[in-house]
Amino acid sequence: MIFALFFAFIVTQRVVELGIARRNEKWIKSMGAIEYGKDHYKYMIILHVAFLTSFLIEVTLLERTLSPLWPVILSFFILTQTLRVWSIKSLGKFWNTKVLILPDASIVKTGPYKFLRHPNYTILVLEILLIPLMFHAFYTAIVFTVLNAWMLSVRIPLEEQALSEFTSNYSTYMEDRNRFSPTFQKETD
């Protein structure tokens, strides 16, 4: 029962996020946005669907149980979800699951983006570990941590290159913030 509720929450959250992304995509494209990385996007979707499927299969078929460390894991999971909402709200209509660049738009430097270049990807890395570990789904955690690292090694450089080419202040923004670990400093711009 606990697994079913947890799994249903994750799937529901992903569906809601895709709805937000689709709505934002219509808006940003109407403003003249350019899409980058169309070719890799389908593989990213496949990866995420395969992750959830693997998690479901491993827990149900191998009869995985709730981890005795579940309160700690759940606390970290709740923290990641709070950061996810903060990231989405900070980007507003610019948040998307696709790489959609609006030429000459200003870089968002508020919320978690004040401290970190890619908070959404940091959250994703943590989730791919925390979700399976909650129920001892070690195979899923290991396999998809590796696959996600490969996907992000394609996605992040593509996104950063697109942002650098079409926004005036992304290069400076990159110099002042780390990709995955927070940078705490006084704002200079």
Secondary structure by P-SEA (a helix, b strand, c coil): caaaaaaaaaaaaaaaaaaaaaaaaaaaaaaccccccccaaaaaaaaaaaaaaaaaaaaaccccccccaaaaaaaaaaaaaaaaaaaaaaacccccccccccccccccccccccccccaaaaaaaaaaaaaaaaccaaaaaaaaaaaaaaaaaacaaaaaaaaaaccccaaaaaaaccccccccccccc
